[in-house]
Amino acid sequence: MNVAKTSSKTRWLDDNKATLQDLADKYNISAERVRQLENAALKKIKEAISLDG
């Protein structure tokens, strides 16, 4: 599973929500990079939803 998918799942869907720093530590990247990847993934989801709607 890639960082963007993991970020979206663990920060928004799981009962035990991970922080940006939790994910940064897990993937050995910065919290800012996790945030960037998360935002890119959410943008793609929003675009897909708007195309379907």
PyMOL Python script that loads the backbone (N, CA, C, O; Angstrom):
from pymol import cmd

cmd.read_pdbstr("""\
ATOM      1  N   MET A   1       0.849  -1.177   0.000  1.00  0.00           N
ATOM      2  CA  MET A   1       0.000   0.000   0.000  1.00  0.00           C
ATOM      3  C   MET A   1       0.893   1.238   0.000  1.00  0.00           C
ATOM      4  O   MET A   1       1.874   1.292   0.743  1.00  0.00           O
ATOM      5  N   ASN A   2       0.568   2.222  -0.817  1.00  0.00           N
ATOM      6  CA  ASN A   2       1.425   3.395  -0.882  1.00  0.00           C
ATOM      7  C   ASN A   2       1.089   4.409   0.216  1.00  0.00           C
ATOM      8  O   ASN A   2       0.092   4.270   0.924  1.00  0.00           O
ATOM      9  N   VAL A   3       1.928   5.415   0.340  1.00  0.00           N
ATOM     10  CA  VAL A   3       1.787   6.392   1.424  1.00  0.00           C
ATOM     11  C   VAL A   3       0.462   7.134   1.334  1.00  0.00           C
ATOM     12  O   VAL A   3      -0.205   7.321   2.352  1.00  0.00           O
ATOM     13  N   ALA A   4       0.072   7.555   0.153  1.00  0.00           N
ATOM     14  CA  ALA A   4      -1.168   8.318   0.008  1.00  0.00           C
ATOM     15  C   ALA A   4      -2.382   7.494   0.434  1.00  0.00           C
ATOM     16  O   ALA A   4      -3.252   7.999   1.143  1.00  0.00           O
ATOM     17  N   LYS A   5      -2.449   6.241   0.014  1.00  0.00           N
ATOM     18  CA  LYS A   5      -3.571   5.385   0.410  1.00  0.00           C
ATOM     19  C   LYS A   5      -3.554   5.118   1.900  1.00  0.00           C
ATOM     20  O   LYS A   5      -4.590   5.170   2.563  1.00  0.00           O
ATOM     21  N   THR A   6      -2.379   4.832   2.421  1.00  0.00           N
ATOM     22  CA  THR A   6      -2.258   4.575   3.855  1.00  0.00           C
ATOM     23  C   THR A   6      -2.636   5.805   4.652  1.00  0.00           C
ATOM     24  O   THR A   6      -3.327   5.709   5.666  1.00  0.00           O
ATOM     25  N   SER A   7      -2.184   6.961   4.196  1.00  0.00           N
ATOM     26  CA  SER A   7      -2.477   8.211   4.889  1.00  0.00           C
ATOM     27  C   SER A   7      -3.978   8.447   4.946  1.00  0.00           C
ATOM     28  O   SER A   7      -4.526   8.731   6.011  1.00  0.00           O
ATOM     29  N   SER A   8      -4.631   8.333   3.821  1.00  0.00           N
ATOM     30  CA  SER A   8      -6.073   8.555   3.786  1.00  0.00           C
ATOM     31  C   SER A   8      -6.806   7.567   4.677  1.00  0.00           C
ATOM     32  O   SER A   8      -7.725   7.943   5.404  1.00  0.00           O
ATOM     33  N   LYS A   9      -6.405   6.316   4.622  1.00  0.00           N
ATOM     34  CA  LYS A   9      -7.073   5.288   5.416  1.00  0.00           C
ATOM     35  C   LYS A   9      -6.839   5.489   6.907  1.00  0.00           C
ATOM     36  O   LYS A   9      -7.789   5.494   7.689  1.00  0.00           O
ATOM     37  N   THR A  10      -5.592   5.652   7.302  1.00  0.00           N
ATOM     38  CA  THR A  10      -5.295   5.701   8.732  1.00  0.00           C
ATOM     39  C   THR A  10      -5.620   7.040   9.369  1.00  0.00           C
ATOM     40  O   THR A  10      -5.820   7.109  10.582  1.00  0.00           O
ATOM     41  N   ARG A  11      -5.678   8.094   8.589  1.00  0.00           N
ATOM     42  CA  ARG A  11      -5.995   9.401   9.179  1.00  0.00           C
ATOM     43  C   ARG A  11      -7.489   9.694   9.172  1.00  0.00           C
ATOM     44  O   ARG A  11      -7.955  10.475  10.002  1.00  0.00           O
ATOM     45  N   TRP A  12      -8.248   9.101   8.273  1.00  0.00           N
ATOM     46  CA  TRP A  12      -9.660   9.463   8.156  1.00  0.00           C
ATOM     47  C   TRP A  12     -10.630   8.306   8.378  1.00  0.00           C
ATOM     48  O   TRP A  12     -11.758   8.546   8.806  1.00  0.00           O
ATOM     49  N   LEU A  13     -10.245   7.081   8.109  1.00  0.00           N
ATOM     50  CA  LEU A  13     -11.203   5.977   8.150  1.00  0.00           C
ATOM     51  C   LEU A  13     -11.049   5.048   9.345  1.00  0.00           C
ATOM     52  O   LEU A  13     -12.034   4.460   9.792  1.00  0.00           O
ATOM     53  N   ASP A  14      -9.860   4.903   9.863  1.00  0.00           N
ATOM     54  CA  ASP A  14      -9.632   3.992  10.989  1.00  0.00           C
ATOM     55  C   ASP A  14     -10.097   4.593  12.308  1.00  0.00           C
ATOM     56  O   ASP A  14     -10.143   5.813  12.469  1.00  0.00           O
ATOM     57  N   ASP A  15     -10.437   3.725  13.244  1.00  0.00           N
ATOM     58  CA  ASP A  15     -10.790   4.186  14.587  1.00  0.00           C
ATOM     59  C   ASP A  15      -9.580   4.780  15.301  1.00  0.00           C
ATOM     60  O   ASP A  15      -9.703   5.786  15.999  1.00  0.00           O
ATOM     61  N   ASN A  16      -8.417   4.165  15.131  1.00  0.00           N
ATOM     62  CA  ASN A  16      -7.173   4.673  15.722  1.00  0.00           C
ATOM     63  C   ASN A  16      -6.485   5.556  14.694  1.00  0.00           C
ATOM     64  O   ASN A  16      -5.679   5.080  13.894  1.00  0.00           O
ATOM     65  N   LYS A  17      -6.804   6.832  14.718  1.00  0.00           N
ATOM     66  CA  LYS A  17      -6.304   7.745  13.705  1.00  0.00           C
ATOM     67  C   LYS A  17      -4.819   8.059  13.904  1.00  0.00           C
ATOM     68  O   LYS A  17      -4.385   8.400  15.004  1.00  0.00           O
ATOM     69  N   ALA A  18      -4.059   7.938  12.829  1.00  0.00           N
ATOM     70  CA  ALA A  18      -2.624   8.236  12.855  1.00  0.00           C
ATOM     71  C   ALA A  18      -2.408   9.729  12.624  1.00  0.00           C
ATOM     72  O   ALA A  18      -3.208  10.381  11.952  1.00  0.00           O
ATOM     73  N   THR A  19      -1.344  10.255  13.173  1.00  0.00           N
ATOM     74  CA  THR A  19      -0.965  11.640  12.914  1.00  0.00           C
ATOM     75  C   THR A  19      -0.041  11.684  11.701  1.00  0.00           C
ATOM     76  O   THR A  19       0.475  10.658  11.258  1.00  0.00           O
ATOM     77  N   LEU A  20       0.155  12.879  11.177  1.00  0.00           N
ATOM     78  CA  LEU A  20       1.108  13.030  10.082  1.00  0.00           C
ATOM     79  C   LEU A  20       2.486  12.535  10.507  1.00  0.00           C
ATOM     80  O   LEU A  20       3.196  11.898   9.728  1.00  0.00           O
ATOM     81  N   GLN A  21       2.854  12.833  11.747  1.00  0.00           N
ATOM     82  CA  GLN A  21       4.167  12.411  12.234  1.00  0.00           C
ATOM     83  C   GLN A  21       4.256  10.893  12.365  1.00  0.00           C
ATOM     84  O   GLN A  21       5.307  10.313  12.093  1.00  0.00           O
ATOM     85  N   ASP A  22       3.171  10.246  12.774  1.00  0.00           N
ATOM     86  CA  ASP A  22       3.158   8.778  12.844  1.00  0.00           C
ATOM     87  C   ASP A  22       3.479   8.178  11.474  1.00  0.00           C
ATOM     88  O   ASP A  22       4.301   7.269  11.359  1.00  0.00           O
ATOM     89  N   LEU A  23       2.827   8.694  10.452  1.00  0.00           N
ATOM     90  CA  LEU A  23       3.045   8.177   9.101  1.00  0.00           C
ATOM     91  C   LEU A  23       4.423   8.553   8.575  1.00  0.00           C
ATOM     92  O   LEU A  23       5.059   7.765   7.875  1.00  0.00           O
ATOM     93  N   ALA A  24       4.882   9.747   8.907  1.00  0.00           N
ATOM     94  CA  ALA A  24       6.221  10.172   8.492  1.00  0.00           C
ATOM     95  C   ALA A  24       7.274   9.239   9.066  1.00  0.00           C
ATOM     96  O   ALA A  24       8.204   8.832   8.369  1.00  0.00           O
ATOM     97  N   ASP A  25       7.126   8.908  10.325  1.00  0.00           N
ATOM     98  CA  ASP A  25       8.071   7.991  10.967  1.00  0.00           C
ATOM     99  C   ASP A  25       8.012   6.606  10.328  1.00  0.00           C
ATOM    100  O   ASP A  25       9.045   5.970  10.119  1.00  0.00           O
ATOM    101  N   LYS A  26       6.812   6.144  10.021  1.00  0.00           N
ATOM    102  CA  LYS A  26       6.634   4.815   9.430  1.00  0.00           C
ATOM    103  C   LYS A  26       7.309   4.713   8.058  1.00  0.00           C
ATOM    104  O   LYS A  26       7.915   3.690   7.737  1.00  0.00           O
ATOM    105  N   TYR A  27       7.205   5.775   7.250  1.00  0.00           N
ATOM    106  CA  TYR A  27       7.735   5.737   5.888  1.00  0.00           C
ATOM    107  C   TYR A  27       9.065   6.475   5.730  1.00  0.00           C
ATOM    108  O   TYR A  27       9.597   6.589   4.626  1.00  0.00           O
ATOM    109  N   ASN A  28       9.592   6.972   6.847  1.00  0.00           N
ATOM    110  CA  ASN A  28      10.882   7.664   6.838  1.00  0.00           C
ATOM    111  C   ASN A  28      10.889   8.860   5.885  1.00  0.00           C
ATOM    112  O   ASN A  28      11.834   9.055   5.121  1.00  0.00           O
ATOM    113  N   ILE A  29       9.827   9.650   5.944  1.00  0.00           N
ATOM    114  CA  ILE A  29       9.722  10.896   5.187  1.00  0.00           C
ATOM    115  C   ILE A  29       9.237  11.974   6.153  1.00  0.00           C
ATOM    116  O   ILE A  29       8.916  11.679   7.304  1.00  0.00           O
ATOM    117  N   SER A  30       9.184  13.212   5.692  1.00  0.00           N
ATOM    118  CA  SER A  30       8.752  14.292   6.578  1.00  0.00           C
ATOM    119  C   SER A  30       7.230  14.317   6.695  1.00  0.00           C
ATOM    120  O   SER A  30       6.516  13.824   5.822  1.00  0.00           O
ATOM    121  N   ALA A  31       6.758  14.891   7.775  1.00  0.00           N
ATOM    122  CA  ALA A  31       5.317  15.051   7.966  1.00  0.00           C
ATOM    123  C   ALA A  31       4.740  15.942   6.871  1.00  0.00           C
ATOM    124  O   ALA A  31       3.614  15.729   6.420  1.00  0.00           O
ATOM    125  N   GLU A  32       5.505  16.929   6.447  1.00  0.00           N
ATOM    126  CA  GLU A  32       5.061  17.804   5.358  1.00  0.00           C
ATOM    127  C   GLU A  32       4.863  17.010   4.072  1.00  0.00           C
ATOM    128  O   GLU A  32       3.905  17.258   3.339  1.00  0.00           O
ATOM    129  N   ARG A  33       5.744  16.070   3.787  1.00  0.00           N
ATOM    130  CA  ARG A  33       5.609  15.246   2.579  1.00  0.00           C
ATOM    131  C   ARG A  33       4.381  14.352   2.678  1.00  0.00           C
ATOM    132  O   ARG A  33       3.693  14.145   1.679  1.00  0.00           O
ATOM    133  N   VAL A  34       4.094  13.825   3.851  1.00  0.00           N
ATOM    134  CA  VAL A  34       2.877  13.031   4.049  1.00  0.00           C
ATOM    135  C   VAL A  34       1.660  13.902   3.756  1.00  0.00           C
ATOM    136  O   VAL A  34       0.727  13.464   3.083  1.00  0.00           O
ATOM    137  N   ARG A  35       1.670  15.133   4.261  1.00  0.00           N
ATOM    138  CA  ARG A  35       0.557  16.054   4.041  1.00  0.00           C
ATOM    139  C   ARG A  35       0.379  16.330   2.548  1.00  0.00           C
ATOM    140  O   ARG A  35      -0.747  16.349   2.049  1.00  0.00           O
ATOM    141  N   GLN A  36       1.488  16.544   1.836  1.00  0.00           N
ATOM    142  CA  GLN A  36       1.422  16.794   0.396  1.00  0.00           C
ATOM    143  C   GLN A  36       0.825  15.603  -0.349  1.00  0.00           C
ATOM    144  O   GLN A  36      -0.030  15.772  -1.219  1.00  0.00           O
ATOM    145  N   LEU A  37       1.273  14.411  -0.008  1.00  0.00           N
ATOM    146  CA  LEU A  37       0.760  13.204  -0.659  1.00  0.00           C
ATOM    147  C   LEU A  37      -0.715  12.994  -0.345  1.00  0.00           C
ATOM    148  O   LEU A  37      -1.497  12.602  -1.211  1.00  0.00           O
ATOM    149  N   GLU A  38      -1.083  13.259   0.896  1.00  0.00           N
ATOM    150  CA  GLU A  38      -2.476  13.131   1.304  1.00  0.00           C
ATOM    151  C   GLU A  38      -3.353  14.110   0.525  1.00  0.00           C
ATOM    152  O   GLU A  38      -4.422  13.737   0.042  1.00  0.00           O
ATOM    153  N   ASN A  39      -2.910  15.346   0.402  1.00  0.00           N
ATOM    154  CA  ASN A  39      -3.677  16.344  -0.341  1.00  0.00           C
ATOM    155  C   ASN A  39      -3.823  15.965  -1.807  1.00  0.00           C
ATOM    156  O   ASN A  39      -4.887  16.159  -2.395  1.00  0.00           O
ATOM    157  N   ALA A  40      -2.770  15.429  -2.399  1.00  0.00           N
ATOM    158  CA  ALA A  40      -2.834  14.997  -3.794  1.00  0.00           C
ATOM    159  C   ALA A  40      -3.835  13.855  -3.965  1.00  0.00           C
ATOM    160  O   ALA A  40      -4.592  13.827  -4.936  1.00  0.00           O
ATOM    161  N   ALA A  41      -3.836  12.922  -3.028  1.00  0.00           N
ATOM    162  CA  ALA A  41      -4.777  11.800  -3.089  1.00  0.00           C
ATOM    163  C   ALA A  41      -6.214  12.288  -2.927  1.00  0.00           C
ATOM    164  O   ALA A  41      -7.107  11.844  -3.649  1.00  0.00           O
ATOM    165  N   LEU A  42      -6.438  13.196  -1.987  1.00  0.00           N
ATOM    166  CA  LEU A  42      -7.785  13.726  -1.780  1.00  0.00           C
ATOM    167  C   LEU A  42      -8.262  14.509  -3.002  1.00  0.00           C
ATOM    168  O   LEU A  42      -9.443  14.461  -3.344  1.00  0.00           O
ATOM    169  N   LYS A  43      -7.360  15.223  -3.655  1.00  0.00           N
ATOM    170  CA  LYS A  43      -7.709  15.960  -4.875  1.00  0.00           C
ATOM    171  C   LYS A  43      -8.171  14.992  -5.966  1.00  0.00           C
ATOM    172  O   LYS A  43      -9.159  15.249  -6.653  1.00  0.00           O
ATOM    173  N   LYS A  44      -7.452  13.880  -6.118  1.00  0.00           N
ATOM    174  CA  LYS A  44      -7.830  12.878  -7.121  1.00  0.00           C
ATOM    175  C   LYS A  44      -9.196  12.277  -6.810  1.00  0.00           C
ATOM    176  O   LYS A  44      -9.998  12.046  -7.715  1.00  0.00           O
ATOM    177  N   ILE A  45      -9.456  12.027  -5.539  1.00  0.00           N
ATOM    178  CA  ILE A  45     -10.754  11.477  -5.137  1.00  0.00           C
ATOM    179  C   ILE A  45     -11.865  12.468  -5.465  1.00  0.00           C
ATOM    180  O   ILE A  45     -12.897  12.084  -6.015  1.00  0.00           O
ATOM    181  N   LYS A  46     -11.658  13.739  -5.131  1.00  0.00           N
ATOM    182  CA  LYS A  46     -12.666  14.769  -5.410  1.00  0.00           C
ATOM    183  C   LYS A  46     -12.923  14.898  -6.905  1.00  0.00           C
ATOM    184  O   LYS A  46     -14.069  15.045  -7.328  1.00  0.00           O
ATOM    185  N   GLU A  47     -11.857  14.843  -7.712  1.00  0.00           N
ATOM    186  CA  GLU A  47     -12.014  14.923  -9.162  1.00  0.00           C
ATOM    187  C   GLU A  47     -12.799  13.728  -9.690  1.00  0.00           C
ATOM    188  O   GLU A  47     -13.654  13.886 -10.562  1.00  0.00           O
ATOM    189  N   ALA A  48     -12.521  12.549  -9.176  1.00  0.00           N
ATOM    190  CA  ALA A  48     -13.236  11.348  -9.615  1.00  0.00           C
ATOM    191  C   ALA A  48     -14.713  11.436  -9.256  1.00  0.00           C
ATOM    192  O   ALA A  48     -15.574  11.040 -10.041  1.00  0.00           O
ATOM    193  N   ILE A  49     -14.999  11.951  -8.076  1.00  0.00           N
ATOM    194  CA  ILE A  49     -16.391  12.090  -7.650  1.00  0.00           C
ATOM    195  C   ILE A  49     -17.116  13.107  -8.524  1.00  0.00           C
ATOM    196  O   ILE A  49     -18.263  12.883  -8.911  1.00  0.00           O
ATOM    197  N   SER A  50     -16.461  14.220  -8.839  1.00  0.00           N
ATOM    198  CA  SER A  50     -17.116  15.251  -9.642  1.00  0.00           C
ATOM    199  C   SER A  50     -17.351  14.775 -11.074  1.00  0.00           C
ATOM    200  O   SER A  50     -18.308  15.213 -11.712  1.00  0.00           O
ATOM    201  N   LEU A  51     -16.506  13.895 -11.590  1.00  0.00           N
ATOM    202  CA  LEU A  51     -16.713  13.340 -12.923  1.00  0.00           C
ATOM    203  C   LEU A  51     -17.890  12.378 -12.946  1.00  0.00           C
ATOM    204  O   LEU A  51     -18.588  12.268 -13.955  1.00  0.00           O
ATOM    205  N   ASP A  52     -18.113  11.679 -11.831  1.00  0.00           N
ATOM    206  CA  ASP A  52     -19.218  10.731 -11.739  1.00  0.00           C
ATOM    207  C   ASP A  52     -20.551  11.437 -11.527  1.00  0.00           C
ATOM    208  O   ASP A  52     -21.599  10.928 -11.923  1.00  0.00           O
ATOM    209  N   GLY A  53     -20.509  12.602 -10.906  1.00  0.00           N
ATOM    210  CA  GLY A  53     -21.717  13.285 -10.485  1.00  0.00           C
ATOM    211  C   GLY A  53     -22.364  14.050 -11.561  1.00  0.00           C
ATOM    212  O   GLY A  53     -23.399  14.677 -11.336  1.00  0.00           O
TER     213      GLY A  53
END
""", "prot")
cmd.dss("prot")
cmd.show_as("cartoon", "prot")
cmd.util.cbc("prot")
cmd.orient("prot")
